[in-house]
Amino acid sequence: MTTVSSLRRTPSAPAVVGYVCAAAGQSPVPQINTLMRAGVAEEDIYIVRTNGHKTAWPERDLLLPRSRSGGTITITRLDRLFYSVQNLIIVGTELRDRSIRLHAVEQNIDSNSLEGRGFFGMMSVFATLHHEFVLAATNDGLAAARARGKTGGRKLKLTQDQVDELLQLHSTGASVQQLASTFKVSRGTIYRHISLASEEASSQTR
């Protein structure tokens, strides 16, 4: 077993990983045992601790970009990986689009099963609606910026205000692809800012 922060030293996660999320003072052992019974190797179980903050899980955001296409993320329940229904819709749909299997053992939800595909297909519809809302809000913001004399176009880098905004949008469920489109930068740039914010948050809690 290890912590998600160790992924900073590796280019990708194993093909099948277990993800354990336990609050401070809560034992992760029950989750670990459940994942091992589901066939996850002990050394491939990643453990994170939360401090009760429900809208930003930077350590989780280290795991998702490094998960392999065709790989599997195994959890005990959906709330161990997603902090809201909106976050489940957005991030779950992104995992499906990247062909990453999601298996919630205790809830018997498997994105590779017929029922699971239907479940995530429904989420995809809601994700599309969410994207349209975000895009409309972004367009309104760009129009307001142009009215103040600012021009659009591809940006070479992001200002600190833009970084703060993208981190806030990501924490409320916006996917990396949506953020890349919104801020007109590459997915790699978005991932770097998320990773840097995660490292800063981890160093502040040590």
N, C-alpha and C positions, 0 to 999 in steps of 0.2 A: 504494500500500500504506500501511497505517496500523496503529496499535495499537488494541487493544480499548478501552483507557482513553479513547480519543477519543469513544466512544459516550456518555460522560457528558454531552457537549455536544449530543447529538442525541436526538430523541424515539424514533427507531426505526432499525433497521438497514436496508440496501438489501434489495430483494426476493430477490436471490440473493447470498449472501456466501460467501467462502472463509475457512476458519479454519485457521491454521497454529500449531502448538504445538511449540516447539523448546527443548531443554534448553540451559542455559548452555554456551557453547562449541561448540554444534552449529549448523551453517549451515541457515537456513530455505529456502535457494534451491531444493533439490530438491522440497520440498513446494510451493513457490510455482509452480514450472514445471509440476508435475503438475496443479495447480488451474487454471492458465491454459490448459493443453491441454484441460481438461474444459469450458472455456467461461466461466470466472469472470473478470470484468474485473479488471485489476491493481489499480485503485483500490478495489475492493470486497473485497480480501483483507486479513484482520485477523491480525496477528502477535502472539503472546504468548511470553514466555520463562518456563520453569519452573525452580525451584531444586532439583528432586528431591523436593519434598513432594507426595505422591500422594493426599492426602485433602482438599485444599482448593485449588480453582482459582478464586479470586475474580474474576479478569479474565474467565474464561469465563462466570461468573455475571452479568456485565454484559451479555454478548451475548444470552443466551437469553431474558430477559424482553423485550428490544427486537426480537426476531425477529418478522416479520410472519406472521399466519395466511395460509397459502397460499404462503409464501416457501420458500426452499431454503437449507440449510446444507450446504456441500460441504467435505469433508475428504479427506485421503489414506487414513487408516485410522481405525477406530473408537477406537483408543487415543489418538488426538490430541484427542478431545473428551470421552472418558469415562475415568476413572481406575480403574474396577473393573467387574466383571460386574454387581454389584449397582447401581452407578451407571448403567450402561448400561440396565438394566431400568427403573429408576425415571424417569430423565431422558428416555430414549428414548421411553417410553410417554407422557410428558407432551408431548413434541414432536408425537407422532402425534395425540394428543387435540386439540392446537391446530392441526392440519392443516399442520404444518411438515414439508416434505420433507427427509429426511436422505440424503445421497449420499456413500458412502465409495468413492472412485474405485478405489483399488488392490485392494480386496476385492470390488469389483463388487456392493456392497450398496446398493440403492435402495429406500426405503420406499414409492415409488410403483409398483414392479413387483409382479407376482404373488408372486414369491418373497419380496420384501421385506415385503409385507403379511402373509404367513404368518409370517415371522420376528418382526415386531413384534407380531403377534397372540399368538404364544406368549409374548413378553415381557410382554404385558398380563396374562396369567394369573398369571405370577410376581409382577408388581407388585401385583395384588390380594391375593395371599397375604402379601406384605410389608406391605401396608397393614393387613391384619388383625392381624399381629404387632405393628406399631407401635401400633395402636388398643388392643389388649389391654394392652400395657405402659403406655400412657397412662392407661387406666382404672384399672389397679392403682395408678399413682402418685396419681391423684386420690382414690382411696379411702383411701390412706395419708394424704394431706393432710387429708381430712375427719376422719380419726381423730385427727389432731393439733389439730383445732379450726378448720381453715381451710375456707372455703366456696368453692364453684365459681362459675359464672356468667360472663357476658361481661366481659372485662377492658377497662378503658379504655386501659391502656398496659401495657407489659411491663417487668418488673424486669430488672436487669442479669443476674441469675442465669438468668432465662428467655431473655434474648437470647443468652447464652452457650450455653444448651442448644439453642436452635433452630439456631444456627450449627453446632453440633456435629452435630445430626441432619441438617442440610442437607449437610454435608460427607461424610456417610456414605450419602447417596442419597435422603433424604426429599424429596419434591417440595414446591413452594411451596403447592399446594393442601392437601396433607397437614398441613403446618405450620400453615397458616391454620386448619384444622379443629381441630387439636390444641390450639393456644393461643387459639382463639376470637377471632381478629383477622382483618382483611381481608388479601387477597393483597398489596395495596399496602403494608401495614405490614411484611409479611415482606420484600418486595422492597426497601423502604427500609433495613431493618436489614442485608440482604445487601450492598446497594450501599455503605452507610456502612462496613461491615467491609472491603469491597474497597478503598475509598479509603484507609482507615487502613493496610491492609497494603501498598498501593502506596507511600504516603508513607514508610513505614518502610524500604523497600528502595531509596529514592533516595539 
